[in-house]
Amino acid sequence: MRAIDLSTVTWRKSSYSNQDGGNCLEVADNVPSLVPVRDSKAPSQGALLFEAGAWGAFVDGVKREGLRR
């Protein structure tokens, strides 16, 4: 597996993050075919990398589950 350099990506807080400062996820949209995700409170801990299709399926599932509540 090759290393992915994330030092120049632009991070944004996920719209699904808690807006009062807790439970904050950041995602980077500008990495071809991958979606890096990290904890905004501990960015030096690294990021998880998801294939774009897998991340899309996860977000769709979160949206569907939210509608059931």
PDB file of N, CA, C and O in Angstrom:
ATOM      1  N   MET A   1       0.845  -1.173   0.000  1.00  0.00           N
ATOM      2  CA  MET A   1       0.000   0.000   0.000  1.00  0.00           C
ATOM      3  C   MET A   1       0.892   1.238   0.000  1.00  0.00           C
ATOM      4  O   MET A   1       1.864   1.306   0.752  1.00  0.00           O
ATOM      5  N   ARG A   2       0.567   2.199  -0.829  1.00  0.00           N
ATOM      6  CA  ARG A   2       1.374   3.416  -0.898  1.00  0.00           C
ATOM      7  C   ARG A   2       0.880   4.443   0.119  1.00  0.00           C
ATOM      8  O   ARG A   2      -0.297   4.458   0.480  1.00  0.00           O
ATOM      9  N   ALA A   3       1.776   5.283   0.566  1.00  0.00           N
ATOM     10  CA  ALA A   3       1.427   6.342   1.514  1.00  0.00           C
ATOM     11  C   ALA A   3       0.721   7.475   0.767  1.00  0.00           C
ATOM     12  O   ALA A   3       1.063   7.790  -0.373  1.00  0.00           O
ATOM     13  N   ILE A   4      -0.244   8.065   1.411  1.00  0.00           N
ATOM     14  CA  ILE A   4      -0.985   9.192   0.851  1.00  0.00           C
ATOM     15  C   ILE A   4      -0.578  10.447   1.625  1.00  0.00           C
ATOM     16  O   ILE A   4      -0.704  10.493   2.849  1.00  0.00           O
ATOM     17  N   ASP A   5      -0.097  11.450   0.918  1.00  0.00           N
ATOM     18  CA  ASP A   5       0.303  12.708   1.552  1.00  0.00           C
ATOM     19  C   ASP A   5      -0.930  13.585   1.735  1.00  0.00           C
ATOM     20  O   ASP A   5      -1.518  14.050   0.759  1.00  0.00           O
ATOM     21  N   LEU A   6      -1.318  13.809   2.983  1.00  0.00           N
ATOM     22  CA  LEU A   6      -2.487  14.635   3.281  1.00  0.00           C
ATOM     23  C   LEU A   6      -2.102  16.018   3.804  1.00  0.00           C
ATOM     24  O   LEU A   6      -2.954  16.759   4.295  1.00  0.00           O
ATOM     25  N   SER A   7      -0.823  16.363   3.700  1.00  0.00           N
ATOM     26  CA  SER A   7      -0.353  17.621   4.277  1.00  0.00           C
ATOM     27  C   SER A   7      -0.897  18.857   3.565  1.00  0.00           C
ATOM     28  O   SER A   7      -0.894  19.943   4.144  1.00  0.00           O
ATOM     29  N   THR A   8      -1.360  18.719   2.336  1.00  0.00           N
ATOM     30  CA  THR A   8      -1.841  19.887   1.602  1.00  0.00           C
ATOM     31  C   THR A   8      -3.347  19.866   1.343  1.00  0.00           C
ATOM     32  O   THR A   8      -3.861  20.752   0.659  1.00  0.00           O
ATOM     33  N   VAL A   9      -4.056  18.886   1.868  1.00  0.00           N
ATOM     34  CA  VAL A   9      -5.503  18.823   1.620  1.00  0.00           C
ATOM     35  C   VAL A   9      -6.224  19.887   2.440  1.00  0.00           C
ATOM     36  O   VAL A   9      -5.718  20.356   3.459  1.00  0.00           O
ATOM     37  N   THR A  10      -7.393  20.251   1.984  1.00  0.00           N
ATOM     38  CA  THR A  10      -8.235  21.204   2.687  1.00  0.00           C
ATOM     39  C   THR A  10      -9.288  20.439   3.473  1.00  0.00           C
ATOM     40  O   THR A  10     -10.097  19.708   2.901  1.00  0.00           O
ATOM     41  N   TRP A  11      -9.269  20.612   4.770  1.00  0.00           N
ATOM     42  CA  TRP A  11     -10.206  19.919   5.656  1.00  0.00           C
ATOM     43  C   TRP A  11     -11.411  20.814   5.927  1.00  0.00           C
ATOM     44  O   TRP A  11     -11.286  22.036   6.007  1.00  0.00           O
ATOM     45  N   ARG A  12     -12.582  20.187   6.067  1.00  0.00           N
ATOM     46  CA  ARG A  12     -13.788  20.914   6.466  1.00  0.00           C
ATOM     47  C   ARG A  12     -14.533  20.073   7.487  1.00  0.00           C
ATOM     48  O   ARG A  12     -14.464  18.844   7.466  1.00  0.00           O
ATOM     49  N   LYS A  13     -15.244  20.743   8.378  1.00  0.00           N
ATOM     50  CA  LYS A  13     -16.027  20.018   9.376  1.00  0.00           C
ATOM     51  C   LYS A  13     -17.216  19.369   8.679  1.00  0.00           C
ATOM     52  O   LYS A  13     -17.914  20.016   7.899  1.00  0.00           O
ATOM     53  N   SER A  14     -17.439  18.114   8.957  1.00  0.00           N
ATOM     54  CA  SER A  14     -18.564  17.398   8.389  1.00  0.00           C
ATOM     55  C   SER A  14     -19.872  18.026   8.847  1.00  0.00           C
ATOM     56  O   SER A  14     -19.998  18.456   9.994  1.00  0.00           O
ATOM     57  N   SER A  15     -20.836  18.074   7.949  1.00  0.00           N
ATOM     58  CA  SER A  15     -22.152  18.614   8.315  1.00  0.00           C
ATOM     59  C   SER A  15     -22.856  17.729   9.339  1.00  0.00           C
ATOM     60  O   SER A  15     -23.843  18.150   9.942  1.00  0.00           O
ATOM     61  N   TYR A  16     -22.363  16.515   9.543  1.00  0.00           N
ATOM     62  CA  TYR A  16     -22.952  15.608  10.527  1.00  0.00           C
ATOM     63  C   TYR A  16     -22.284  15.717  11.893  1.00  0.00           C
ATOM     64  O   TYR A  16     -22.636  14.982  12.815  1.00  0.00           O
ATOM     65  N   SER A  17     -21.327  16.625  12.029  1.00  0.00           N
ATOM     66  CA  SER A  17     -20.649  16.803  13.311  1.00  0.00           C
ATOM     67  C   SER A  17     -21.536  17.575  14.279  1.00  0.00           C
ATOM     68  O   SER A  17     -22.431  18.320  13.880  1.00  0.00           O
ATOM     69  N   ASN A  18     -21.265  17.376  15.533  1.00  0.00           N
ATOM     70  CA  ASN A  18     -21.957  18.097  16.589  1.00  0.00           C
ATOM     71  C   ASN A  18     -21.499  19.552  16.544  1.00  0.00           C
ATOM     72  O   ASN A  18     -20.297  19.813  16.588  1.00  0.00           O
ATOM     73  N   GLN A  19     -22.404  20.481  16.459  1.00  0.00           N
ATOM     74  CA  GLN A  19     -22.057  21.892  16.285  1.00  0.00           C
ATOM     75  C   GLN A  19     -21.628  22.592  17.575  1.00  0.00           C
ATOM     76  O   GLN A  19     -21.203  23.746  17.517  1.00  0.00           O
ATOM     77  N   ASP A  20     -21.721  21.944  18.729  1.00  0.00           N
ATOM     78  CA  ASP A  20     -21.348  22.608  19.988  1.00  0.00           C
ATOM     79  C   ASP A  20     -19.927  22.275  20.434  1.00  0.00           C
ATOM     80  O   ASP A  20     -19.583  22.487  21.597  1.00  0.00           O
ATOM     81  N   GLY A  21     -19.098  21.757  19.530  1.00  0.00           N
ATOM     82  CA  GLY A  21     -17.692  21.524  19.845  1.00  0.00           C
ATOM     83  C   GLY A  21     -17.333  20.096  20.176  1.00  0.00           C
ATOM     84  O   GLY A  21     -16.148  19.778  20.274  1.00  0.00           O
ATOM     85  N   GLY A  22     -18.289  19.234  20.349  1.00  0.00           N
ATOM     86  CA  GLY A  22     -18.000  17.824  20.606  1.00  0.00           C
ATOM     87  C   GLY A  22     -18.204  16.998  19.352  1.00  0.00           C
ATOM     88  O   GLY A  22     -18.804  17.472  18.387  1.00  0.00           O
ATOM     89  N   ASN A  23     -17.721  15.785  19.354  1.00  0.00           N
ATOM     90  CA  ASN A  23     -17.945  14.836  18.255  1.00  0.00           C
ATOM     91  C   ASN A  23     -17.758  15.454  16.878  1.00  0.00           C
ATOM     92  O   ASN A  23     -18.679  15.433  16.062  1.00  0.00           O
ATOM     93  N   CYS A  24     -16.590  15.999  16.611  1.00  0.00           N
ATOM     94  CA  CYS A  24     -16.354  16.691  15.340  1.00  0.00           C
ATOM     95  C   CYS A  24     -15.507  15.854  14.386  1.00  0.00           C
ATOM     96  O   CYS A  24     -14.391  15.444  14.704  1.00  0.00           O
ATOM     97  N   LEU A  25     -16.066  15.620  13.228  1.00  0.00           N
ATOM     98  CA  LEU A  25     -15.349  14.956  12.148  1.00  0.00           C
ATOM     99  C   LEU A  25     -14.981  15.988  11.110  1.00  0.00           C
ATOM    100  O   LEU A  25     -15.757  16.900  10.824  1.00  0.00           O
ATOM    101  N   GLU A  26     -13.789  15.843  10.542  1.00  0.00           N
ATOM    102  CA  GLU A  26     -13.391  16.648   9.408  1.00  0.00           C
ATOM    103  C   GLU A  26     -13.163  15.714   8.231  1.00  0.00           C
ATOM    104  O   GLU A  26     -12.661  14.601   8.390  1.00  0.00           O
ATOM    105  N   VAL A  27     -13.539  16.184   7.049  1.00  0.00           N
ATOM    106  CA  VAL A  27     -13.329  15.415   5.831  1.00  0.00           C
ATOM    107  C   VAL A  27     -12.603  16.286   4.823  1.00  0.00           C
ATOM    108  O   VAL A  27     -12.674  17.514   4.879  1.00  0.00           O
ATOM    109  N   ALA A  28     -11.910  15.646   3.910  1.00  0.00           N
ATOM    110  CA  ALA A  28     -11.245  16.348   2.812  1.00  0.00           C
ATOM    111  C   ALA A  28     -11.849  15.837   1.512  1.00  0.00           C
ATOM    112  O   ALA A  28     -11.868  14.633   1.257  1.00  0.00           O
ATOM    113  N   ASP A  29     -12.336  16.752   0.702  1.00  0.00           N
ATOM    114  CA  ASP A  29     -13.022  16.377  -0.540  1.00  0.00           C
ATOM    115  C   ASP A  29     -12.126  16.362  -1.762  1.00  0.00           C
ATOM    116  O   ASP A  29     -12.551  15.912  -2.826  1.00  0.00           O
ATOM    117  N   ASN A  30     -10.899  16.840  -1.637  1.00  0.00           N
ATOM    118  CA  ASN A  30     -10.065  17.046  -2.818  1.00  0.00           C
ATOM    119  C   ASN A  30      -8.991  15.975  -3.018  1.00  0.00           C
ATOM    120  O   ASN A  30      -7.909  16.269  -3.527  1.00  0.00           O
ATOM    121  N   VAL A  31      -9.284  14.737  -2.620  1.00  0.00           N
ATOM    122  CA  VAL A  31      -8.364  13.620  -2.836  1.00  0.00           C
ATOM    123  C   VAL A  31      -9.047  12.663  -3.819  1.00  0.00           C
ATOM    124  O   VAL A  31     -10.079  12.082  -3.484  1.00  0.00           O
ATOM    125  N   PRO A  32      -8.497  12.487  -5.017  1.00  0.00           N
ATOM    126  CA  PRO A  32      -9.155  11.644  -6.027  1.00  0.00           C
ATOM    127  C   PRO A  32      -9.457  10.233  -5.524  1.00  0.00           C
ATOM    128  O   PRO A  32      -8.564   9.531  -5.048  1.00  0.00           O
ATOM    129  N   SER A  33     -10.699   9.832  -5.631  1.00  0.00           N
ATOM    130  CA  SER A  33     -11.233   8.493  -5.325  1.00  0.00           C
ATOM    131  C   SER A  33     -11.177   8.103  -3.858  1.00  0.00           C
ATOM    132  O   SER A  33     -11.554   6.984  -3.509  1.00  0.00           O
ATOM    133  N   LEU A  34     -10.714   8.996  -2.988  1.00  0.00           N
ATOM    134  CA  LEU A  34     -10.661   8.704  -1.544  1.00  0.00           C
ATOM    135  C   LEU A  34     -11.306   9.834  -0.754  1.00  0.00           C
ATOM    136  O   LEU A  34     -11.352  10.979  -1.204  1.00  0.00           O
ATOM    137  N   VAL A  35     -11.804   9.494   0.429  1.00  0.00           N
ATOM    138  CA  VAL A  35     -12.320  10.499   1.358  1.00  0.00           C
ATOM    139  C   VAL A  35     -11.591  10.320   2.683  1.00  0.00           C
ATOM    140  O   VAL A  35     -11.885   9.384   3.427  1.00  0.00           O
ATOM    141  N   PRO A  36     -10.639  11.210   2.988  1.00  0.00           N
ATOM    142  CA  PRO A  36      -9.974  11.164   4.292  1.00  0.00           C
ATOM    143  C   PRO A  36     -10.898  11.731   5.369  1.00  0.00           C
ATOM    144  O   PRO A  36     -11.586  12.726   5.144  1.00  0.00           O
ATOM    145  N   VAL A  37     -10.908  11.096   6.528  1.00  0.00           N
ATOM    146  CA  VAL A  37     -11.741  11.519   7.655  1.00  0.00           C
ATOM    147  C   VAL A  37     -10.861  11.529   8.893  1.00  0.00           C
ATOM    148  O   VAL A  37     -10.097  10.592   9.124  1.00  0.00           O
ATOM    149  N   ARG A  38     -10.966  12.593   9.697  1.00  0.00           N
ATOM    150  CA  ARG A  38     -10.172  12.674  10.920  1.00  0.00           C
ATOM    151  C   ARG A  38     -10.978  13.320  12.044  1.00  0.00           C
ATOM    152  O   ARG A  38     -12.016  13.940  11.812  1.00  0.00           O
ATOM    153  N   ASP A  39     -10.483  13.162  13.247  1.00  0.00           N
ATOM    154  CA  ASP A  39     -11.063  13.787  14.432  1.00  0.00           C
ATOM    155  C   ASP A  39     -10.513  15.204  14.519  1.00  0.00           C
ATOM    156  O   ASP A  39      -9.299  15.388  14.613  1.00  0.00           O
ATOM    157  N   SER A  40     -11.383  16.203  14.490  1.00  0.00           N
ATOM    158  CA  SER A  40     -10.911  17.588  14.500  1.00  0.00           C
ATOM    159  C   SER A  40     -10.222  17.972  15.803  1.00  0.00           C
ATOM    160  O   SER A  40      -9.438  18.920  15.833  1.00  0.00           O
ATOM    161  N   LYS A  41     -10.506  17.249  16.872  1.00  0.00           N
ATOM    162  CA  LYS A  41      -9.876  17.544  18.159  1.00  0.00           C
ATOM    163  C   LYS A  41      -8.492  16.909  18.270  1.00  0.00           C
ATOM    164  O   LYS A  41      -7.730  17.249  19.175  1.00  0.00           O
ATOM    165  N   ALA A  42      -8.158  15.993  17.364  1.00  0.00           N
ATOM    166  CA  ALA A  42      -6.860  15.310  17.414  1.00  0.00           C
ATOM    167  C   ALA A  42      -6.334  15.073  15.999  1.00  0.00           C
ATOM    168  O   ALA A  42      -6.105  13.925  15.616  1.00  0.00           O
ATOM    169  N   PRO A  43      -6.140  16.132  15.219  1.00  0.00           N
ATOM    170  CA  PRO A  43      -5.724  15.951  13.827  1.00  0.00           C
ATOM    171  C   PRO A  43      -4.373  15.273  13.663  1.00  0.00           C
ATOM    172  O   PRO A  43      -4.119  14.646  12.635  1.00  0.00           O
ATOM    173  N   SER A  44      -3.512  15.387  14.651  1.00  0.00           N
ATOM    174  CA  SER A  44      -2.196  14.756  14.542  1.00  0.00           C
ATOM    175  C   SER A  44      -2.264  13.239  14.695  1.00  0.00           C
ATOM    176  O   SER A  44      -1.277  12.546  14.447  1.00  0.00           O
ATOM    177  N   GLN A  45      -3.407  12.725  15.097  1.00  0.00           N
ATOM    178  CA  GLN A  45      -3.585  11.280  15.250  1.00  0.00           C
ATOM    179  C   GLN A  45      -3.739  10.572  13.904  1.00  0.00           C
ATOM    180  O   GLN A  45      -3.745   9.343  13.845  1.00  0.00           O
ATOM    181  N   GLY A  46      -3.863  11.339  12.834  1.00  0.00           N
ATOM    182  CA  GLY A  46      -3.992  10.736  11.511  1.00  0.00           C
ATOM    183  C   GLY A  46      -5.416  10.727  11.013  1.00  0.00           C
ATOM    184  O   GLY A  46      -6.316  11.280  11.644  1.00  0.00           O
ATOM    185  N   ALA A  47      -5.608  10.098   9.882  1.00  0.00           N
ATOM    186  CA  ALA A  47      -6.915  10.060   9.235  1.00  0.00           C
ATOM    187  C   ALA A  47      -7.224   8.645   8.773  1.00  0.00           C
ATOM    188  O   ALA A  47      -6.324   7.849   8.505  1.00  0.00           O
ATOM    189  N   LEU A  48      -8.497   8.355   8.687  1.00  0.00           N
ATOM    190  CA  LEU A  48      -8.954   7.118   8.053  1.00  0.00           C
ATOM    191  C   LEU A  48      -9.259   7.453   6.607  1.00  0.00           C
ATOM    192  O   LEU A  48      -9.805   8.516   6.314  1.00  0.00           O
ATOM    193  N   LEU A  49      -8.909   6.549   5.701  1.00  0.00           N
ATOM    194  CA  LEU A  49      -9.167   6.756   4.284  1.00  0.00           C
ATOM    195  C   LEU A  49     -10.247   5.792   3.823  1.00  0.00           C
ATOM    196  O   LEU A  49     -10.134   4.581   4.010  1.00  0.00           O
ATOM    197  N   PHE A  50     -11.283   6.333   3.223  1.00  0.00           N
ATOM    198  CA  PHE A  50     -12.376   5.531   2.694  1.00  0.00           C
ATOM    199  C   PHE A  50     -12.418   5.686   1.189  1.00  0.00           C
ATOM    200  O   PHE A  50     -12.181   6.776   0.669  1.00  0.00           O
ATOM    201  N   GLU A  51     -12.717   4.606   0.484  1.00  0.00           N
ATOM    202  CA  GLU A  51     -12.980   4.735  -0.940  1.00  0.00           C
ATOM    203  C   GLU A  51     -14.228   5.585  -1.080  1.00  0.00           C
ATOM    204  O   GLU A  51     -15.137   5.498  -0.254  1.00  0.00           O
ATOM    205  N   ALA A  52     -14.280   6.408  -2.120  1.00  0.00           N
ATOM    206  CA  ALA A  52     -15.386   7.347  -2.283  1.00  0.00           C
ATOM    207  C   ALA A  52     -16.747   6.643  -2.280  1.00  0.00           C
ATOM    208  O   ALA A  52     -17.701   7.144  -1.685  1.00  0.00           O
ATOM    209  N   GLY A  53     -16.838   5.505  -2.930  1.00  0.00           N
ATOM    210  CA  GLY A  53     -18.106   4.767  -2.970  1.00  0.00           C
ATOM    211  C   GLY A  53     -18.539   4.268  -1.601  1.00  0.00           C
ATOM    212  O   GLY A  53     -19.722   4.306  -1.262  1.00  0.00           O
ATOM    213  N   ALA A  54     -17.579   3.803  -0.817  1.00  0.00           N
ATOM    214  CA  ALA A  54     -17.883   3.318   0.532  1.00  0.00           C
ATOM    215  C   ALA A  54     -18.334   4.475   1.422  1.00  0.00           C
ATOM    216  O   ALA A  54     -19.273   4.331   2.204  1.00  0.00           O
ATOM    217  N   TRP A  55     -17.662   5.620   1.301  1.00  0.00           N
ATOM    218  CA  TRP A  55     -18.051   6.794   2.098  1.00  0.00           C
ATOM    219  C   TRP A  55     -19.457   7.252   1.702  1.00  0.00           C
ATOM    220  O   TRP A  55     -20.270   7.591   2.563  1.00  0.00           O
ATOM    221  N   GLY A  56     -19.738   7.259   0.394  1.00  0.00           N
ATOM    222  CA  GLY A  56     -21.072   7.637  -0.066  1.00  0.00           C
ATOM    223  C   GLY A  56     -22.156   6.724   0.485  1.00  0.00           C
ATOM    224  O   GLY A  56     -23.225   7.191   0.876  1.00  0.00           O
ATOM    225  N   ALA A  57     -21.883   5.424   0.519  1.00  0.00           N
ATOM    226  CA  ALA A  57     -22.847   4.470   1.075  1.00  0.00           C
ATOM    227  C   ALA A  57     -23.052   4.721   2.566  1.00  0.00           C
ATOM    228  O   ALA A  57     -24.175   4.636   3.064  1.00  0.00           O
ATOM    229  N   PHE A  58     -21.975   5.030   3.275  1.00  0.00           N
ATOM    230  CA  PHE A  58     -22.078   5.330   4.703  1.00  0.00           C
ATOM    231  C   PHE A  58     -22.942   6.576   4.927  1.00  0.00           C
ATOM    232  O   PHE A  58     -23.844   6.563   5.765  1.00  0.00           O
ATOM    233  N   VAL A  59     -22.670   7.642   4.185  1.00  0.00           N
ATOM    234  CA  VAL A  59     -23.439   8.884   4.344  1.00  0.00           C
ATOM    235  C   VAL A  59     -24.906   8.647   4.003  1.00  0.00           C
ATOM    236  O   VAL A  59     -25.790   9.148   4.699  1.00  0.00           O
ATOM    237  N   ASP A  60     -25.174   7.890   2.941  1.00  0.00           N
ATOM    238  CA  ASP A  60     -26.562   7.574   2.596  1.00  0.00           C
ATOM    239  C   ASP A  60     -27.247   6.833   3.733  1.00  0.00           C
ATOM    240  O   ASP A  60     -28.405   7.107   4.044  1.00  0.00           O
ATOM    241  N   GLY A  61     -26.537   5.890   4.358  1.00  0.00           N
ATOM    242  CA  GLY A  61     -27.092   5.147   5.491  1.00  0.00           C
ATOM    243  C   GLY A  61     -27.383   6.050   6.677  1.00  0.00           C
ATOM    244  O   GLY A  61     -28.402   5.885   7.348  1.00  0.00           O
ATOM    245  N   VAL A  62     -26.508   6.992   6.938  1.00  0.00           N
ATOM    246  CA  VAL A  62     -26.723   7.945   8.042  1.00  0.00           C
ATOM    247  C   VAL A  62     -27.967   8.789   7.747  1.00  0.00           C
ATOM    248  O   VAL A  62     -28.782   9.036   8.636  1.00  0.00           O
ATOM    249  N   LYS A  63     -28.102   9.221   6.512  1.00  0.00           N
ATOM    250  CA  LYS A  63     -29.268  10.029   6.131  1.00  0.00           C
ATOM    251  C   LYS A  63     -30.550   9.227   6.312  1.00  0.00           C
ATOM    252  O   LYS A  63     -31.522   9.734   6.872  1.00  0.00           O
ATOM    253  N   ARG A  64     -30.565   7.981   5.844  1.00  0.00           N
ATOM    254  CA  ARG A  64     -31.763   7.133   5.966  1.00  0.00           C
ATOM    255  C   ARG A  64     -32.096   6.885   7.436  1.00  0.00           C
ATOM    256  O   ARG A  64     -33.261   6.961   7.827  1.00  0.00           O
ATOM    257  N   GLU A  65     -31.095   6.594   8.240  1.00  0.00           N
ATOM    258  CA  GLU A  65     -31.317   6.320   9.668  1.00  0.00           C
ATOM    259  C   GLU A  65     -31.853   7.561  10.361  1.00  0.00           C
ATOM    260  O   GLU A  65     -32.717   7.458  11.231  1.00  0.00           O
ATOM    261  N   GLY A  66     -31.356   8.725   9.991  1.00  0.00           N
ATOM    262  CA  GLY A  66     -31.822   9.969  10.596  1.00  0.00           C
ATOM    263  C   GLY A  66     -33.284  10.232  10.311  1.00  0.00           C
ATOM    264  O   GLY A  66     -33.978  10.828  11.135  1.00  0.00           O
ATOM    265  N   LEU A  67     -33.762   9.797   9.159  1.00  0.00           N
ATOM    266  CA  LEU A  67     -35.168   9.985   8.814  1.00  0.00           C
ATOM    267  C   LEU A  67     -36.073   9.081   9.640  1.00  0.00           C
ATOM    268  O   LEU A  67     -37.258   9.376   9.794  1.00  0.00           O
ATOM    269  N   ARG A  68     -35.545   8.001  10.167  1.00  0.00           N
ATOM    270  CA  ARG A  68     -36.361   7.060  10.952  1.00  0.00           C
ATOM    271  C   ARG A  68     -36.548   7.498  12.406  1.00  0.00           C
ATOM    272  O   ARG A  68     -37.391   6.946  13.113  1.00  0.00           O
ATOM    273  N   ARG A  69     -35.792   8.455  12.844  1.00  0.00           N
ATOM    274  CA  ARG A  69     -35.851   8.872  14.250  1.00  0.00           C
ATOM    275  C   ARG A  69     -36.906   9.891  14.484  1.00  0.00           C
ATOM    276  O   ARG A  69     -37.086  10.346  15.614  1.00  0.00           O
TER     277      ARG A  69
END
